[in-house]
Amino acid sequence: MNINKIKKNPTSEIKEKIKKSKFDVLTNENDFLVKNLKKAG
């Protein structure tokens, strides 16, 4: 049981970090687009 828990935890943590980093990148891109739209408007 313990071995399975140890194997599952690191991968789930890594997956969550990847999701968060992708989300951060998307929000940064959206902020950039919004700033450019405001300049153009």
C-alpha positions, 0 to 999 in steps of 0.5 A: 500500500505504501509503495503505491501511495509514494508512486502516485503522489509525485506524478499527481503533484507534477501534473498539477504543477504543469496545469498551473504553469499552463494556466499562468501562461494563458493568463499572461497571454490574455493580459498582453492581448487585452493591453494591445486591444486597449491601445488600438481602441 
